[in-house]
């Protein structure tokens, strides 16, 4: 891992956070007009095409070889599941509040990793997890307009995201990142294509009547998702992931700003408080990860 350019890594992770927020905003916007299957199929088809060209240009036909096809399929399937949960969550929830809840994922990754490695979490870790959960309850407060069955979707998405990140961190040591991104796109296309075929008539009619502005947003979703994931990989190759985790929480601020500009929604006081608690708890957890990694390295 090249850690000689921390400023570049921070810039990449921050830009990725902005692109993810823009992609989610585009998904929320198109969700009111287009079927989920069409949006997601186009998103993964665009990624597969872009990454196919990238792999060919950088590594030739050898770049498509993967030593772990089953793990690649598992990762792609998890991301499809996460995309579906994200789609329906954004259809009913404000962008900033959804983003804050999904940002629980890093702290859950820490808990799952400790569990799998049979290392005790410790009192402070448990307090941070409880604080982050309390922050989530503050955002979706029982009794508020946000607290309904739909509010459970981002919580499920957070669990899926945590499992996805664990598989991704494992796969990053096994296959080239460009190859992994290509197979993620291919898996998405493969899993969604049967649904496209079953609804071919209605979807073709929708496509023929699609306005140019919405078509551009549809293409942008695929491009933004592809570039954002590549930026994440590039950032993590330049700087320790635990050190970069605090900068991922700029996505909450980006989501709030984009939600205000495009959807005229501004989080209330309690939502801001809950989002702050989630971010602070997760940043503290990331700092503990970094501290423990340095301590193990000096032994």
C-alpha positions in Angstrom: 0.0 0.0 0.0 1.4 3.4 -1.1 0.8 5.8 1.8 3.1 8.6 0.4 0.2 10.7 -0.9 -2.4 11.1 1.9 -3.7 14.4 0.5 -4.5 12.7 -2.8 -6.3 9.8 -1.0 -8.4 12.2 1.1 -9.3 14.1 -2.1 -10.4 10.9 -3.8 -12.5 9.7 -0.8 -14.2 13.1 -0.5 -14.9 13.2 -4.3 -16.3 9.6 -4.1 -18.6 10.7 -1.3 -19.9 13.6 -3.5 -20.4 11.3 -6.5 -22.3 8.7 -4.3 -24.6 11.5 -3.1 -25.2 12.7 -6.6 -25.9 9.1 -7.8 -28.4 8.6 -4.9 -30.1 11.9 -5.8 -30.4 10.8 -9.4 -31.9 7.5 -8.3 -34.4 9.2 -6.1 -35.4 11.6 -8.9 -35.8 8.9 -11.5 -37.6 6.6 -9.1 -40.7 8.7 -9.5 -40.8 8.1 -13.3 -39.0 4.8 -14.2 -39.2 1.2 -12.9 -36.5 0.1 -10.6 -35.4 -2.7 -12.8 -34.7 -0.4 -15.8 -32.7 2.1 -13.6 -30.6 -0.6 -12.0 -30.0 -2.6 -15.3 -28.7 0.5 -17.0 -26.5 1.4 -14.0 -24.8 -2.0 -14.1 -24.7 -2.3 -17.9 -22.8 1.1 -18.0 -20.4 -0.1 -15.3 -19.7 -3.4 -17.2 -19.0 -1.5 -20.5 -16.8 1.1 -18.9 -14.8 -1.5 -16.9 -14.5 -3.8 -19.9 -12.8 -1.1 -21.8 -10.6 -0.2 -18.8 -9.5 -3.8 -18.3 -8.7 -4.3 -22.0 -6.8 -1.1 -22.2 -4.7 -1.7 -19.1 -4.2 -5.5 -19.0 -5.6 -7.0 -22.2 -7.7 -10.1 -22.3 -5.7 -11.6 -19.3 -7.4 -8.9 -17.2 -10.7 -10.7 -17.3 -9.3 -13.8 -15.6 -10.5 -14.1 -12.0 -9.3 -16.7 -9.5 -12.4 -16.5 -7.4 -15.6 -16.4 -9.6 -17.9 -17.5 -6.7 -16.7 -14.6 -4.5 -17.1 -12.2 -7.4 -20.7 -13.4 -7.9 -21.4 -13.1 -4.1 -20.1 -9.5 -4.1 -22.1 -8.6 -7.1 -25.3 -10.2 -5.7 -24.8 -8.3 -2.4 -24.5 -5.0 -4.3 -27.6 -5.7 -6.3 -29.5 -6.4 -3.0 -28.1 -3.1 -1.6 -29.1 -1.2 -4.7 -32.7 -2.5 -4.5 -33.0 -1.5 -0.8 -31.5 1.9 -1.6 -33.9 2.4 -4.4 -37.0 1.8 -2.3 -35.5 3.7 0.7 -34.9 6.8 -1.4 -38.3 6.6 -2.9 -39.9 7.3 0.5 -37.1 8.8 2.7 -35.2 12.1 2.5 -31.7 11.8 1.0 -29.7 13.1 4.0 -31.5 11.0 6.6 -31.1 7.8 4.4 -27.4 8.6 4.0 -26.9 9.0 7.7 -28.4 5.7 8.5 -26.4 3.8 5.8 -23.3 5.4 7.3 -23.6 3.0 10.2 -22.0 0.4 7.9 -18.3 1.1 8.9 -19.0 0.6 12.6 -20.9 -2.6 11.9 -18.0 -3.8 9.8 -15.8 -3.4 12.9 -18.2 -5.3 15.1 -18.5 -8.1 12.5 -14.8 -8.3 12.0 -14.1 -8.6 15.7 -16.8 -11.3 16.0 -15.3 -13.3 13.1 -11.8 -13.0 14.4 -13.0 -13.9 17.9 -11.5 -10.7 19.4 -13.5 -9.0 22.1 -14.9 -5.6 21.2 -14.3 -4.0 24.6 -16.5 -1.6 26.5 -15.6 1.5 24.5 -16.5 -0.2 21.2 -19.9 -1.4 22.5 -20.6 2.2 23.8 -19.8 3.6 20.3 -22.1 1.0 18.7 -24.9 1.9 21.1 -24.3 5.6 20.6 -24.5 5.2 16.8 -27.7 3.2 17.2 -29.1 5.9 19.4 -28.2 8.4 16.7 -30.2 6.4 14.2 -33.2 6.3 16.4 -32.9 10.1 16.8 -33.0 10.4 13.0 -36.0 8.2 12.5 -37.6 9.0 15.9 -40.5 6.7 16.8 -43.7 8.7 16.5 -42.3 10.9 13.7 -43.4 10.9 10.1 -40.2 9.1 9.1 -40.8 6.2 11.5 -42.8 3.5 9.5 -42.1 0.2 7.8 -40.1 2.0 5.1 -37.7 3.3 7.8 -36.6 -0.4 8.3 -35.3 -0.6 4.8 -32.1 1.5 5.3 -31.4 -0.5 8.5 -31.5 -3.7 6.5 -29.4 -2.0 3.8 -26.8 -1.1 6.4 -26.4 -4.7 7.4 -26.1 -5.7 3.7 -23.6 -2.9 3.2 -21.5 -4.1 6.1 -21.4 -7.7 4.7 -20.6 -6.3 1.3 -17.7 -4.3 2.6 -16.3 -7.4 4.4 -16.4 -9.4 1.1 -14.9 -6.5 -0.8 -12.0 -6.1 1.6 -11.3 -9.8 1.3 -11.6 -9.8 -2.5 -9.3 -6.7 -2.8 -6.4 -9.0 -1.7 -7.4 -11.7 -4.3 -8.2 -10.0 -7.6 -7.4 -6.8 -9.5 -9.8 -4.0 -8.6 -10.7 -3.3 -12.2 -11.5 -6.9 -12.8 -13.6 -6.9 -9.7 -15.5 -3.9 -10.8 -16.1 -5.5 -14.2 -17.6 -8.6 -12.7 -19.8 -6.6 -10.4 -21.3 -4.9 -13.4 -21.7 -8.2 -15.3 -23.3 -9.9 -12.2 -25.8 -7.0 -12.0 -26.7 -7.3 -15.7 -27.0 -11.1 -15.5 -29.3 -11.0 -12.5 -31.5 -8.2 -13.8 -31.8 -9.3 -17.4 -34.5 -11.9 -16.9 -36.7 -9.2 -15.3 -35.9 -7.0 -18.3 -37.0 -9.7 -20.7 -40.2 -10.4 -18.8 -41.2 -6.7 -19.0 -39.6 -6.1 -22.4 -42.8 -4.6 -24.0 -43.6 -2.0 -21.3 -40.0 -1.2 -20.8 -39.4 -0.7 -24.5 -42.4 1.7 -24.6 -41.0 3.6 -21.7 -37.6 3.8 -23.3 -39.1 5.1 -26.6 -40.9 7.9 -24.7 -38.1 8.8 -22.3 -37.2 12.5 -22.3 -33.6 13.5 -23.1 -33.1 15.0 -19.6 -34.1 11.8 -17.9 -32.0 9.8 -20.2 -29.0 11.9 -19.3 -29.7 11.3 -15.6 -30.0 7.6 -16.2 -26.6 7.5 -18.0 -25.1 9.7 -15.2 -26.2 7.3 -12.5 -24.1 4.5 -14.1 -21.1 6.7 -14.7 -21.2 8.2 -11.2 -21.4 4.8 -9.5 -18.5 3.4 -11.6 -16.2 6.4 -11.0 -17.1 6.6 -7.3 -16.2 2.9 -6.7 -13.0 3.3 -8.5 -12.0 6.3 -6.5 -12.7 4.3 -3.3 -10.3 1.6 -4.4 -7.6 4.1 -5.5 -7.9 5.9 -2.2 -7.6 2.7 -0.1 -4.5 1.7 -2.1 -2.8 5.0 -1.0 -3.9 5.3 2.6 -5.0 3.0 5.4 -8.8 2.6 5.2 -9.3 3.3 8.9 -7.6 6.7 8.5 -9.9 7.5 5.6 -13.1 6.5 7.3 -13.8 9.9 8.9 -13.7 11.6 5.5 -16.5 9.3 4.2 -18.9 11.1 6.5 -18.7 14.2 4.2 -21.3 12.2 2.3 -23.9 13.2 5.0 -23.1 16.9 4.4 -23.2 16.4 0.6 -26.5 14.6 0.8 -28.0 17.3 3.0 -26.9 20.0 0.6 -28.1 18.1 -2.5 -31.4 17.3 -0.9 -31.9 21.0 -0.1 -31.0 22.1 -3.6 -32.9 19.5 -5.7 -35.7 18.3 -3.4 -36.2 21.4 -1.1 -35.8 19.3 2.0 -33.8 20.4 5.0 -33.2 18.1 8.0 -34.7 19.4 11.3 -32.8 19.8 14.5 -33.3 16.2 15.7 -32.2 14.8 12.4 -29.0 16.9 12.4 -28.3 15.8 16.0 -28.8 12.1 15.1 -26.6 12.4 12.0 -23.9 14.1 14.1 -24.0 11.3 16.7 -23.7 8.7 14.0 -20.7 10.5 12.4 -18.9 11.1 15.7 -19.3 7.5 16.9 -18.1 6.1 13.6 -15.2 8.5 13.4 -14.1 7.5 16.9 -14.4 3.8 15.9 -12.2 4.5 12.9 -9.6 6.2 15.1 -9.5 3.2 17.4 -9.0 0.9 14.4 -6.0 3.0 13.3 -4.6 3.2 16.8 -4.8 -0.6 17.2 -3.3 -1.2 13.7 -0.3 0.9 14.6 0.1 -0.8 18.0 0.1 -4.2 16.4 2.6 -3.0 13.8 5.1 -2.0 16.5 5.0 -5.3 18.3 
